Amino acid sequence: MEKKADAGKTVKMVIAIVHDHDAADLLEALTTAGFQATKMASTGGFLREGNTTFLIGSDEEHVEEVLDIIKANCESRKKTVAPMSPVANSLEGYYSFPMEIKIGGATIFIIDVEQFAKI
């Protein structure tokens, strides 16, 4: 059955990219609060570590609640990464000393949904 957003109600799609470490807790918190989410595996660019991308549909008035749940379950933290192998010296991203970087948190996109279908 196809549904269109009501004229008075704006439907949003929240796309949240989170660290794999936070994914299970986030999914549990979202479902406990009554939100449906689609979970997809993804990979980050800099560290090539696993991420999880969530697609969460919500009425506009509940978007802040979704964001609060994400904030509560996806905390930023620091991580020290070892230097790359000297074999990698031809790579642009080569570094030769341990680096402390920030991981975790979430990258979030919120977009308008004109129409959706549940079949």
OpenMM code with the backbone's topology and positions (N, CA, C; nanometers):
from openmm import Vec3, app, unit

residues = "MET GLU LYS LYS ALA ASP ALA GLY LYS THR VAL LYS MET VAL ILE ALA ILE VAL HIS ASP HIS ASP ALA ALA ASP LEU LEU GLU ALA LEU THR THR ALA GLY PHE GLN ALA THR LYS MET ALA SER THR GLY GLY PHE LEU ARG GLU GLY ASN THR THR PHE LEU ILE GLY SER ASP GLU GLU HIS VAL GLU GLU VAL LEU ASP ILE ILE LYS ALA ASN CYS GLU SER ARG LYS LYS THR VAL ALA PRO MET SER PRO VAL ALA ASN SER LEU GLU GLY TYR TYR SER PHE PRO MET GLU ILE LYS ILE GLY GLY ALA THR ILE PHE ILE ILE ASP VAL GLU GLN PHE ALA LYS ILE".split()
positions = [
    Vec3(0.0850, -0.1180, 0.0000),
    Vec3(0.0000, 0.0000, 0.0000),
    Vec3(0.0892, 0.1238, 0.0000),
    Vec3(0.0631, 0.2139, -0.0873),
    Vec3(0.1440, 0.3352, -0.0984),
    Vec3(0.0838, 0.4444, -0.0118),
    Vec3(0.1704, 0.5168, 0.0551),
    Vec3(0.1247, 0.6256, 0.1411),
    Vec3(0.1938, 0.7534, 0.0997),
    Vec3(0.1219, 0.8638, 0.1055),
    Vec3(0.1812, 0.9955, 0.0833),
    Vec3(0.1794, 1.0692, 0.2152),
    Vec3(0.2752, 1.1564, 0.2315),
    Vec3(0.2782, 1.2375, 0.3530),
    Vec3(0.1521, 1.3227, 0.3568),
    Vec3(0.0864, 1.3283, 0.4736),
    Vec3(-0.0315, 1.4117, 0.4890),
    Vec3(0.0058, 1.5568, 0.4629),
    Vec3(-0.0901, 1.6328, 0.4118),
    Vec3(-0.0634, 1.7729, 0.3805),
    Vec3(-0.0137, 1.8493, 0.5029),
    Vec3(-0.0686, 1.8175, 0.6212),
    Vec3(-0.0299, 1.8888, 0.7416),
    Vec3(0.0874, 1.8259, 0.8155),
    Vec3(0.1304, 1.7076, 0.7723),
    Vec3(0.2363, 1.6353, 0.8421),
    Vec3(0.3556, 1.6168, 0.7510),
    Vec3(0.4718, 1.6548, 0.7988),
    Vec3(0.5936, 1.6359, 0.7211),
    Vec3(0.6633, 1.5104, 0.7712),
    Vec3(0.6937, 1.4209, 0.6778),
    Vec3(0.7662, 1.2987, 0.7118),
    Vec3(0.9130, 1.3202, 0.6785),
    Vec3(0.9985, 1.2762, 0.7670),
    Vec3(1.1429, 1.2924, 0.7500),
    Vec3(1.2104, 1.1557, 0.7458),
    Vec3(1.3225, 1.1514, 0.6767),
    Vec3(1.4101, 1.0345, 0.6791),
    Vec3(1.5369, 1.0781, 0.7503),
    Vec3(1.5665, 1.0119, 0.8616),
    Vec3(1.6892, 1.0388, 0.9353),
    Vec3(1.7886, 0.9309, 0.8941),
    Vec3(1.8998, 0.9729, 0.8372),
    Vec3(2.0066, 0.8811, 0.7987),
    Vec3(2.1201, 0.9050, 0.8970),
    Vec3(2.1512, 0.8031, 0.9771),
    Vec3(2.2541, 0.8161, 1.0803),
    Vec3(2.3642, 0.7145, 1.0543),
    Vec3(2.4867, 0.7640, 1.0414),
    Vec3(2.6033, 0.6783, 1.0222),
    Vec3(2.6775, 0.6758, 1.1552),
    Vec3(2.6861, 0.5561, 1.2149),
    Vec3(2.7436, 0.5432, 1.3486),
    Vec3(2.8530, 0.4363, 1.3488),
    Vec3(2.9376, 0.4398, 1.4499),
    Vec3(3.0432, 0.3401, 1.4654),
    Vec3(2.9781, 0.2055, 1.4992),
    Vec3(3.0333, 0.0967, 1.4462),
    Vec3(2.9788, -0.0365, 1.4733),
    Vec3(2.9643, -0.0646, 1.6227),
    Vec3(3.0550, -0.0121, 1.7008),
    Vec3(3.0533, -0.0342, 1.8454),
    Vec3(2.9225, 0.0148, 1.9081),
    Vec3(2.8603, 0.1177, 1.8496),
    Vec3(2.7393, 0.1785, 1.9049),
    Vec3(2.6100, 0.1243, 1.8426),
    Vec3(2.6206, 0.0464, 1.7373),
    Vec3(2.5039, 0.0094, 1.6572),
    Vec3(2.3998, -0.0724, 1.7330),
    Vec3(2.4415, -0.1736, 1.8070),
    Vec3(2.3453, -0.2605, 1.8763),
    Vec3(2.2649, -0.1835, 1.9806),
    Vec3(2.3343, -0.1003, 2.0595),
    Vec3(2.2638, -0.0219, 2.1620),
    Vec3(2.1680, 0.0784, 2.0986),
    Vec3(2.2110, 0.1385, 1.9880),
    Vec3(2.1238, 0.2354, 1.9207),
    Vec3(1.9987, 0.1668, 1.8670),
    Vec3(2.0148, 0.0525, 1.8020),
    Vec3(1.8991, -0.0179, 1.7469),
    Vec3(1.8017, -0.0576, 1.8570),
    Vec3(1.8541, -0.1058, 1.9691),
    Vec3(1.7671, -0.1432, 2.0804),
    Vec3(1.6920, -0.0219, 2.1353),
    Vec3(1.7615, 0.0906, 2.1499),
    Vec3(1.6979, 0.2114, 2.2024),
    Vec3(1.5907, 0.2639, 2.1070),
    Vec3(1.6193, 0.2599, 1.9773),
    Vec3(1.5206, 0.3063, 1.8791),
    Vec3(1.3952, 0.2190, 1.8819),
    Vec3(1.4124, 0.0873, 1.8817),
    Vec3(1.2960, -0.0016, 1.8786),
    Vec3(1.2182, 0.0051, 2.0097),
    Vec3(1.2882, 0.0209, 2.1225),
    Vec3(1.2204, 0.0358, 2.2518),
    Vec3(1.1326, 0.1607, 2.2525),
    Vec3(1.1794, 0.2664, 2.1854),
    Vec3(1.1032, 0.3917, 2.1789),
    Vec3(0.9953, 0.3883, 2.0706),
    Vec3(0.9857, 0.2779, 1.9972),
    Vec3(0.8799, 0.2640, 1.8973),
    Vec3(0.9171, 0.3072, 1.7567),
    Vec3(1.0439, 0.3320, 1.7304),
    Vec3(1.0867, 0.3715, 1.5968),
    Vec3(1.1328, 0.2491, 1.5186),
    Vec3(1.0989, 0.2463, 1.3917),
    Vec3(1.1471, 0.1406, 1.3037),
    Vec3(1.2703, 0.1923, 1.2321),
    Vec3(1.3696, 0.1053, 1.2176),
    Vec3(1.4935, 0.1462, 1.1523),
    Vec3(1.5428, 0.0328, 1.0633),
    Vec3(1.6021, 0.0714, 0.9527),
    Vec3(1.6712, -0.0236, 0.8665),
    Vec3(1.8195, -0.0042, 0.8923),
    Vec3(1.8886, -0.1149, 0.9180),
    Vec3(2.0304, -0.1120, 0.9545),
    Vec3(2.1110, -0.1702, 0.8387),
    Vec3(2.2150, -0.0965, 0.7957),
    Vec3(2.3002, -0.1424, 0.6858),
    Vec3(2.4462, -0.1306, 0.7258),
    Vec3(2.5260, -0.2288, 0.6860),
    Vec3(2.6699, -0.2228, 0.7113),
    Vec3(2.7321, -0.1228, 0.6145),
    Vec3(2.8297, -0.0467, 0.6638),
    Vec3(2.9024, 0.0473, 0.5790),
    Vec3(3.0456, 0.0565, 0.6315),
    Vec3(3.1321, 0.1208, 0.5568),
    Vec3(3.2724, 0.1314, 0.5949),
    Vec3(3.3164, 0.2764, 0.5895),
    Vec3(3.3894, 0.3194, 0.6932),
    Vec3(3.4398, 0.4560, 0.6983),
    Vec3(3.5588, 0.4744, 0.6065),
    Vec3(3.5867, 0.5975, 0.5703),
    Vec3(3.6935, 0.6268, 0.4763),
    Vec3(3.8328, 0.6324, 0.5359),
    Vec3(3.8517, 0.7059, 0.6439),
    Vec3(3.9865, 0.7297, 0.6955),
    Vec3(4.0492, 0.6037, 0.7536),
    Vec3(3.9804, 0.5382, 0.8478),
    Vec3(4.0367, 0.4201, 0.9128),
    Vec3(3.9940, 0.2893, 0.8468),
    Vec3(3.9025, 0.2977, 0.7540),
    Vec3(3.8484, 0.1789, 0.6881),
    Vec3(3.7855, 0.0839, 0.7904),
    Vec3(3.7295, 0.1393, 0.8965),
    Vec3(3.6644, 0.0595, 0.9998),
    Vec3(3.5162, 0.0496, 0.9708),
    Vec3(3.4546, -0.0498, 1.0343),
    Vec3(3.3124, -0.0717, 1.0140),
    Vec3(3.2264, 0.0367, 1.0751),
    Vec3(3.1268, 0.0741, 0.9998),
    Vec3(3.0225, 0.1651, 1.0454),
    Vec3(2.8893, 0.0969, 1.0214),
    Vec3(2.7864, 0.1531, 1.0780),
    Vec3(2.6506, 0.1076, 1.0501),
    Vec3(2.5703, 0.2301, 1.0112),
    Vec3(2.4948, 0.2176, 0.9036),
    Vec3(2.4085, 0.3258, 0.8581),
    Vec3(2.2646, 0.2875, 0.8892),
    Vec3(2.1952, 0.3753, 0.9586),
    Vec3(2.0549, 0.3542, 0.9931),
    Vec3(1.9671, 0.4451, 0.9091),
    Vec3(1.8584, 0.3913, 0.8573),
    Vec3(1.7544, 0.4691, 0.7905),
    Vec3(1.6329, 0.4659, 0.8827),
    Vec3(1.5915, 0.5834, 0.9293),
    Vec3(1.4847, 0.5926, 1.0278),
    Vec3(1.3792, 0.6897, 0.9758),
    Vec3(1.2598, 0.6409, 0.9518),
    Vec3(1.1499, 0.7273, 0.9098),
    Vec3(1.0781, 0.7816, 1.0320),
    Vec3(1.0413, 0.9086, 1.0269),
    Vec3(0.9763, 0.9700, 1.1417),
    Vec3(0.8917, 1.0893, 1.0988),
    Vec3(0.7818, 1.1110, 1.1719),
    Vec3(0.7098, 1.2363, 1.1556),
    Vec3(0.7998, 1.3480, 1.2059),
    Vec3(0.7816, 1.4663, 1.1489),
    Vec3(0.8673, 1.5790, 1.1852),
    Vec3(0.8682, 1.6058, 1.3357),
    Vec3(0.7546, 1.5893, 1.4008),
    Vec3(0.7483, 1.6205, 1.5439),
    Vec3(0.8260, 1.5215, 1.6309),
    Vec3(0.8664, 1.4071, 1.5753),
    Vec3(0.9430, 1.3091, 1.6525),
    Vec3(1.0919, 1.3066, 1.6169),
    Vec3(1.1342, 1.3911, 1.5245),
    Vec3(1.2742, 1.3912, 1.4818),
    Vec3(1.3670, 1.4249, 1.5980),
    Vec3(1.3308, 1.5209, 1.6808),
    Vec3(1.4153, 1.5572, 1.7955),
    Vec3(1.4324, 1.4395, 1.8906),
    Vec3(1.3274, 1.3608, 1.9089),
    Vec3(1.3361, 1.2416, 1.9942),
    Vec3(1.4345, 1.1407, 1.9342),
    Vec3(1.4285, 1.1223, 1.8024),
    Vec3(1.5237, 1.0334, 1.7346),
    Vec3(1.6660, 1.0846, 1.7553),
    Vec3(1.6868, 1.2143, 1.7371),
    Vec3(1.8199, 1.2725, 1.7556),
    Vec3(1.8696, 1.2558, 1.8993),
    Vec3(1.7808, 1.2716, 1.9963),
    Vec3(1.8188, 1.2527, 2.1364),
    Vec3(1.8620, 1.1087, 2.1628),
    Vec3(1.7922, 1.0132, 2.1028),
    Vec3(1.8273, 0.8720, 2.1192),
    Vec3(1.9643, 0.8446, 2.0571),
    Vec3(1.9885, 0.9023, 1.9407),
    Vec3(2.1192, 0.8842, 1.8755),
    Vec3(2.2294, 0.9435, 1.9623),
    Vec3(2.2083, 1.0658, 2.0109),
    Vec3(2.3091, 1.1318, 2.0960),
    Vec3(2.3383, 1.0503, 2.2214),
    Vec3(2.2358, 0.9914, 2.2805),
    Vec3(2.2522, 0.9159, 2.4045),
    Vec3(2.3262, 0.7838, 2.3833),
    Vec3(2.3250, 0.7320, 2.2617),
    Vec3(2.3813, 0.5996, 2.2369),
    Vec3(2.5053, 0.5976, 2.1489),
    Vec3(2.5451, 0.7109, 2.0969),
    Vec3(2.6594, 0.7162, 2.0043),
    Vec3(2.7575, 0.8227, 2.0504),
    Vec3(2.8354, 0.7889, 2.1500),
    Vec3(2.9265, 0.8879, 2.2057),
    Vec3(3.0597, 0.8889, 2.1329),
    Vec3(3.1179, 1.0062, 2.1247),
    Vec3(3.2519, 1.0210, 2.0671),
    Vec3(3.3542, 0.9780, 2.1704),
    Vec3(3.4622, 0.9212, 2.1233),
    Vec3(3.5721, 0.8817, 2.2111),
    Vec3(3.7018, 0.8912, 2.1346),
    Vec3(3.8119, 0.8904, 2.2067),
    Vec3(3.9428, 0.8996, 2.1423),
    Vec3(4.0029, 0.7612, 2.1285),
    Vec3(4.0798, 0.7440, 2.0229),
    Vec3(4.1470, 0.6167, 1.9975),
    Vec3(4.2859, 0.6482, 1.9429),
    Vec3(4.3838, 0.5724, 1.9888),
    Vec3(4.5188, 0.5877, 1.9359),
    Vec3(4.5385, 0.4816, 1.8286),
    Vec3(4.5788, 0.5255, 1.7106),
    Vec3(4.6012, 0.4318, 1.6007),
    Vec3(4.7512, 0.4193, 1.5766),
    Vec3(4.7919, 0.2971, 1.5478),
    Vec3(4.9333, 0.2687, 1.5235),
    Vec3(4.9744, 0.3245, 1.3877),
    Vec3(5.1035, 0.3494, 1.3706),
    Vec3(5.1501, 0.3999, 1.2410),
    Vec3(5.1337, 0.2959, 1.1316),
    Vec3(5.1215, 0.3438, 1.0103),
    Vec3(5.1128, 0.2542, 0.8956),
    Vec3(5.2492, 0.1933, 0.8691),
    Vec3(5.2493, 0.0812, 0.8062),
    Vec3(5.3724, 0.0115, 0.7702),
    Vec3(5.4557, 0.0963, 0.6742),
    Vec3(5.5890, 0.0896, 0.6840),
    Vec3(5.6753, 0.1630, 0.5904),
    Vec3(5.6515, 0.1215, 0.4446),
    Vec3(5.5944, 0.0034, 0.4249),
    Vec3(5.5622, -0.0414, 0.2895),
    Vec3(5.4615, 0.0545, 0.2262),
    Vec3(5.3838, 0.1203, 0.3101),
    Vec3(5.2788, 0.2091, 0.2605),
    Vec3(5.3301, 0.3492, 0.2305),
    Vec3(5.4619, 0.3706, 0.2287),
    Vec3(5.5132, 0.5070, 0.2150),
    Vec3(5.4779, 0.5732, 0.0832),
    Vec3(5.4346, 0.4979, -0.0141),
    Vec3(5.3948, 0.5593, -0.1402),
    Vec3(5.2501, 0.6082, -0.1361),
    Vec3(5.1780, 0.5727, -0.0314),
    Vec3(5.0385, 0.6143, -0.0195),
    Vec3(5.0287, 0.7582, 0.0299),
    Vec3(4.9298, 0.8268, -0.0186),
    Vec3(4.9097, 0.9655, 0.0220),
    Vec3(4.8833, 0.9800, 0.1712),
    Vec3(4.8092, 0.8857, 0.2282),
    Vec3(4.7698, 0.8956, 0.3680),
    Vec3(4.8715, 0.8376, 0.4642),
    Vec3(4.9954, 0.8212, 0.4245),
    Vec3(5.0984, 0.7604, 0.5092),
    Vec3(5.1273, 0.8477, 0.6311),
    Vec3(5.1361, 0.7826, 0.7446),
    Vec3(5.1812, 0.8514, 0.8649),
    Vec3(5.2723, 0.7561, 0.9410),
    Vec3(5.3738, 0.8091, 1.0098),
    Vec3(5.4763, 0.7238, 1.0695),
    Vec3(5.4795, 0.7288, 1.2216),
    Vec3(5.3808, 0.7892, 1.2844),
    Vec3(5.3796, 0.7988, 1.4293),
    Vec3(5.2382, 0.7709, 1.4785),
    Vec3(5.2225, 0.7214, 1.6006),
    Vec3(5.0875, 0.6979, 1.6530),
    Vec3(5.0089, 0.8287, 1.6567),
    Vec3(4.8829, 0.8188, 1.6243),
    Vec3(4.7968, 0.9365, 1.6238),
    Vec3(4.6755, 0.9116, 1.7133),
    Vec3(4.6327, 1.0150, 1.7836),
    Vec3(4.5094, 1.0063, 1.8606),
    Vec3(4.4003, 1.0703, 1.7767),
    Vec3(4.2950, 0.9944, 1.7535),
    Vec3(4.1854, 1.0446, 1.6709),
    Vec3(4.0530, 1.0286, 1.7445),
    Vec3(3.9531, 1.0997, 1.6984),
    Vec3(3.8190, 1.0911, 1.7556),
    Vec3(3.7387, 0.9911, 1.6724),
    Vec3(3.6775, 0.8936, 1.7401),
    Vec3(3.5886, 0.7999, 1.6724),
    Vec3(3.4536, 0.8023, 1.7416),
    Vec3(3.3571, 0.7372, 1.6820),
    Vec3(3.2246, 0.7314, 1.7421),
    Vec3(3.1425, 0.8527, 1.7044),
    Vec3(3.0434, 0.8793, 1.7844),
    Vec3(2.9511, 0.9858, 1.7507),
    Vec3(2.8628, 0.9421, 1.6358),
    Vec3(2.8103, 1.0347, 1.5632),
    Vec3(2.7226, 1.0025, 1.4505),
    Vec3(2.7274, 1.1152, 1.3483),
    Vec3(2.7153, 1.0769, 1.2238),
    Vec3(2.6935, 1.1734, 1.1162),
    Vec3(2.5486, 1.1547, 1.0741),
    Vec3(2.4719, 1.2630, 1.0764),
    Vec3(2.3274, 1.2524, 1.0578),
    Vec3(2.2811, 1.3437, 0.9449),
    Vec3(2.1978, 1.2878, 0.8588),
    Vec3(2.1329, 1.3636, 0.7525),
    Vec3(1.9831, 1.3522, 0.7751),
    Vec3(1.9118, 1.4626, 0.7603),
    Vec3(1.7663, 1.4623, 0.7743),
    Vec3(1.7079, 1.5172, 0.6452),
    Vec3(1.6271, 1.4363, 0.5795),
    Vec3(1.5712, 1.4776, 0.4505),
    Vec3(1.4193, 1.4627, 0.4509),
    Vec3(1.3538, 1.5439, 0.3702),
    Vec3(1.2086, 1.5358, 0.3551),
    Vec3(1.1727, 1.4131, 0.2728),
    Vec3(1.0604, 1.3510, 0.3095),
    Vec3(1.0086, 1.2361, 0.2349),
    Vec3(0.8749, 1.2788, 0.1737),
    Vec3(0.8661, 1.2741, 0.0434),
    Vec3(0.7414, 1.3100, -0.0236),
    Vec3(0.6454, 1.1922, -0.0272),
    Vec3(0.7014, 1.0717, -0.0360),
    Vec3(0.6162, 0.9548, -0.0531),
    Vec3(0.6940, 0.8310, -0.0099),
    Vec3(0.6224, 0.7327, 0.0470),
    Vec3(0.6855, 0.6058, 0.0802),
    Vec3(0.5845, 0.4939, 0.0616),
    Vec3(0.6341, 0.3747, 0.0431),
    Vec3(0.5459, 0.2588, 0.0225),
    Vec3(0.5861, 0.1471, 0.1168),
    Vec3(0.4882, 0.0826, 0.1780),
    Vec3(0.5089, -0.0350, 0.2615),
    Vec3(0.4296, -0.1468, 0.1972),
    Vec3(0.5004, -0.2435, 0.1459),
    Vec3(0.4326, -0.3495, 0.0698),
    Vec3(0.4426, -0.4810, 0.1445),
] * unit.nanometer
topology = app.Topology()
chain = topology.addChain("A")
for resn in residues:
    res = topology.addResidue(resn, chain)
    for name in ("N", "CA", "C"):
        topology.addAtom(name, app.Element.getBySymbol(name[0]), res)
